[in-house]
Amino acid sequence: MKKKFFASLMAMVMVFGLAACGGSSEPAAEGDTAEGGAGGKIGVSMPTQSLQRWNQDGSNMKAELEAAGYEVDLQYAGDNDIPTQVSQIENMIAGGCEVLVVAAIDGSSLTTALQGAAEKGIPVIAYDRLIMDSEAVSYYATFDNYKVGQMQGQYIVDALDLENAEGPFNIELVTGAPDDNNVNFFFGGAMDVLQPYIDSGKLVVPSGQTEKAQCATANWSTEEAQKRFENIISSVGYGPNGVKLDAVLCSNDSTSYGVQNALQAAGYTADNMPIITGQD
């Protein structure tokens, strides 16, 4: 019974993942619900409501699962607040959820909370972000994050016309949480595209911060990204009337918002903003 229940749910999460990536799927036939309509209770833990992506993923997943006959406990952890997510997951376990779908804020912070799920035999699906240091995870549903990074890098190449323009162009690099496995793919994919131009001197990183650890942003925090970029602006001398900044690689929207806040505080407007990537 439990295997069939989990298999049915996993199929639905994967279909949702395809839809989120721009794929397509056929809707379930009328009355074709999990376990013949006798669905169980699913806990869905999302990291934040400050980005459209997580609002959309959470609400769509809830609607799809409820349409298939499941009861859904959907929770958002404030604005990427780790203790809130831990508490919410513990409450889901205590509240009778039979499966957990978790998009972790910090992939290594849920070990103790998920131990409770393991002890009760509750399957855990790590959604989009790999959960580390836990044997409770039954499945990992994600996207081609290396390809996402490549697309961000290629966007900068195309926007600056690096194949034809003489340059050099100034660029700065911002990625996400160092303990999020996705960063290895986002940043790695982008740098595989951009590194040849950095090596040739057509792209220059005036801050000198090019290593993943130097470019990381704890918890993908907008505030932390803003603080770091304010320091970069000050140290390099970027500004509308200072050193020209042509592009900023940002691995997602929350870090991009932080960069934009720092640039606006330094006098940049919509008319002279550098090229900035993001996603979510």
N, C-alpha and C positions, 0 to 999 in steps of 0.2 A: 504493500500500500504506500509506504513512505517513498520507496524508490520511484514508483509511478508518479506520485505527487511531485517529487523533486524534478524528475525528467520533464514533466509537463511545464513546470515553472521555468526551468532552464531554457526550454525551447522558446518561451515567451520573451524572456530577457534578451536572448540572442536576436529574435525578430525585432524587438525594440531597438537594439543596438544597430542593426542594419538600417532601420528607418532613420535613426539619429545621424547616421553617416551618409544619408542621401540615397540609400538603397531602397528597395521596395519589397513589399510582401503582400500576400493575399489576406484579406480579413477572414477571421474565423467564420465558419458557417453558423447560421442562427442556431442557438442551443448547443453549440460545440464548446462547452466549457470544461475546465479542469475537473477530473474525477466525476464527469457527468453532471456538473453543476454543484457538487458538494466540495467547494474549495476550502482550503485552510486559511490560516491567518499569516500574512506576510509582513515582516518589518522592513521598511525601506528607509535607510539612513543617508541623507544627503548633506554635504558640507556647509552650504551657505545659500541664502536667497539673494545675495548681492549681485550675482551674475545671472543673466537671462538663461544661460545654458542649463544650470542646475534647477531653476524653476521649471523650465520646460521638460527636462528629463524626469523630474519628480512627478509633476502633474500628469504627464503622458503615461508614465509607467503605472501610476495609481489607476488611471482611467482604464488602461488596457487590462490590468490584472483584475479589477473589479468587474469589468465586462466578461471576464472569463470565469467568474464565480468566486474569486478570492476576496477575503476581508483584508484591507491594507491599512497598516499603521505607518503613515509617512511623516518623517520628522526632519527638520532642518536644524543644523547645529549653530544657530545664531549666525555670526559672521566668522566662519571658520574657527569656532571655539572648541578646542580639543576636549576639555572637561565636560562641556555640554554634550558632545557626541558620545563620549564614553557613558555618561549617565543615561542618555536616551537609549543606547543599545542595551544597557543593563535592564532598563525598564521594559524594553521589547521582549527580552528573554524571560523576565519575570511575568510579563503579561500574556504569555501563551503563544508567542509567534513561533511558527513551525519552520520557517526559513527566514534568513536575513539577507538582504541585499544592501551592501555597504559601499558607498563611495567615500573612502577615508580621507580625512584632512591630513593626517600624519600616518603613513603606512606602518610605522613601528610603535604606535602608541596604544594599540587596541589589544595587546596580548592578553592582559588580565581579563578584560571585559569579554573577549571571545572565548576564553577558557570556560566560562559559564555556558556558552553555547555548545562547546564540545562535550561537556559533561552531561548535557541533556540530549545529545545527539541531534542538535539543530544544524542543518547544513548552512554554510555561509558562502554567498557569492560576492567576491570582490569585484565591484563595478568600476571600470575605467582606471582605477588606481590600485596597484598591487599592494595587498596587506602583507607586511613582513613579520617575521618572528612569531608566527602563529600556525599551529597545525590544524586549526579549526576550519581553515579555508578549503572549501570543496571545489570551487571553480573560480576562474578569473575571466571576466568578460571585458574586452577592451577593443580598441581601434588600432589602426596602423599609425602609431604615434611617430615613428621614424619618418613616414611619408609626410605627416603634418609638418614636421620640422623642415624637411626638404622643400615643401611648398612655401613655407615662410621665407627661407633663404632665397628661393628662386624669385619670389615676389620682389625682394630687395634688388636682386640682380637685374630684373626686368625694369623696375621702376627707375633705377639709376642708369640703365642702359650700359652696364659694365662691359659688355662685349665690344662696344663701340666707343664709348666715352673715354676721354683721356685720363680724367681723374687728377690727383687722388681724391677720394671721398672719405670723410670722417664718419665712423660708425661706433656705437657703443652696444654692449651685449647685456641682456637681462634674462635670466631664466628663473625657474621656480624652486620649490623646496628641495634641499639637498638629499632628504630622506625619501623623496618620491621617485620611484623607479622610472616613472614616465619622463622625468627630466633627462635621463640618459638618452632617450630616443628623441625628444623634442630638440634638445640642444645639439645632440650628436648629428641628427639629420640636417639641421640648419648649418652647422659648422662644416659638414662635409661639402656643402655647396659654397659656403663663403670663404673657407680657409684658403683655397687657391688664389683668391683675389687679395687676401691679406698677405699671403706669402709673396705675391708679386709686387705689393706696394700700392695697388690700385685702391684697396680699402685700407684705411689706417684706423687703429683704435687708440686715440690719444691718451686715454686713462691708463693704458697698458693692461687692463683687466680683461683677459681673454680665456682664462681657465674656468672650467665649470664651477669650481668652488668659489672663485672670486665673483662670479656672476649670479650666484644663487640668491634666492629670496625665501627666507623662512616662512613656511605655511602659505606660500603664494600671496603674502600679505601686501595689499596696496600701500599701507603705511610704511612698511619696511622698504619696498621698492622706491617709494618717494624719498625716504631719508637717504638711501644709498645714492640715488641719482642727484639729489641736491648737493651731495658731497662731490660727485663727479663734475657737476656744472661749475662748482666753486673752484675745484682744483685745476681743471683744464682751462676755465675761462670762457665757457660756452655762453652765447647770448646773441640776441638779434643784432647787436653791434659789436660782438666779440668773435670768438672762434666759431666758425661755421660747423654746425652739426647736420649731417645729411641724412642719417638713418639710425634707427634704434631697433635692434632685434629684441622683441619681447615674446616670451613663449606662450603667454595667455593674456586675457583681458584685464585681470586684476592687477598684474604687474604693469601692464600698459597704462592703466589708469593712474598708477603711482608716478610713472614717468611723465605722463601728460600734466599731472598736477605740479610736478617740480618744474617743468618747462614753462607752464603758464605763470608760475610765481616768479620765474626769471625774465618774464616779459614777452614770451612767445605767444603768438595768436594763431588763429586758423590760417592766416595768410602766409606765415613763415615757419610753420611747424615742420620738423623733419618727417621723413617717412617712418611710420611706426607700425610694426606688426602686432598681432594678437590672435586670440581664438577663444571660443566659448561664448 
